[in-house]
Amino acid sequence: MNLNEPTHFDNPVDAAIDSRQSMREFLPDAVPKASIEHLLELASRAPSGTNTQPWKVYVLQGASRNTLVDKVCAAHDALRADPSLASQYCEEYDYYPEKWISPYIDRRRENGWGLYGLLGITKGDKDKMHAQHQRNYRFFDAPVGLMFTLDRQMGRGSLLDYGMFMQNLMVAARGHGLHSCPQAAWNGFSSIILPHLGANPNEMLVCGMALGFADETALVNTYRTPRVAAGEFTTWLE
């Protein structure tokens, strides 16, 4: 089986997992509130250490979504114009390593070259790269933006719990004809996002997510990230 190509599965769970991918262009079609509530209820069945259920979710639609988009896009533009502003926009936890090593840096580069190459964006085209990166801060035009926060008192294991919660949410979305894109890109702008959400001082931004009906005809959505075969990361002990 080639895991780098979409596959037909008779099992609906297999199909939902296999068809989940980070979509980067969405249709404007609204997602009913009842549907979002249902997906979040399903996602909450994710396991968590001693059942702490550390997730907290903010759903942004309409004016609340659009205002946040405007604020962060303005900050992103200002940061490009004046890189010294970077100290104002720091992530609260290290999502990526300080020093990249193989094979992870190789996979990262392959992903970047594959996506940007598809879009015709070359390494030196800073304007196009900035514009494409800013698509994150527009939720890729998805009508629903989600922000996930975690109480700072919780341990690193809660981030593992959070990953399972988010995977449940994304797979459940596929089961209902929706797509998503988890986004760590928002993390650097938590100083803007958390006050906008009305989050309390103990909350840390984990990441954001775009949710909606994907534009299946968009060129960017034809990109499917490769996966290594299970045999490459599995050791069998008997």
JOJOWO-V874866 format. One record per run of one state. SS is the DSSP state (H for helix, E for strand, C for the rest). FROM is the first residue (numbers start at 1). LEN is the number of residues. Records with the same first field share a line. If there is no record, write none. Layout:
SS = FROM-LEN ; FROM-LEN
This chain:
C = 1-11 ; 20-2 ; 23-3 ; 27-6 ; 44-5 ; 52-4 ; 61-1 ; 82-1 ; 89-15 ; 119-7 ; 142-2 ; 152-5 ; 176-3 ; 198-5 ; 213-1 ; 215-4 ; 223-7 ; 234-5
H = 12-8 ; 33-11 ; 49-3 ; 62-20 ; 83-6 ; 104-15 ; 126-16 ; 157-19 ; 184-14 ; 219-4 ; 230-4
E = 22-1 ; 26-1 ; 56-5 ; 144-8 ; 179-5 ; 203-10 ; 214-1
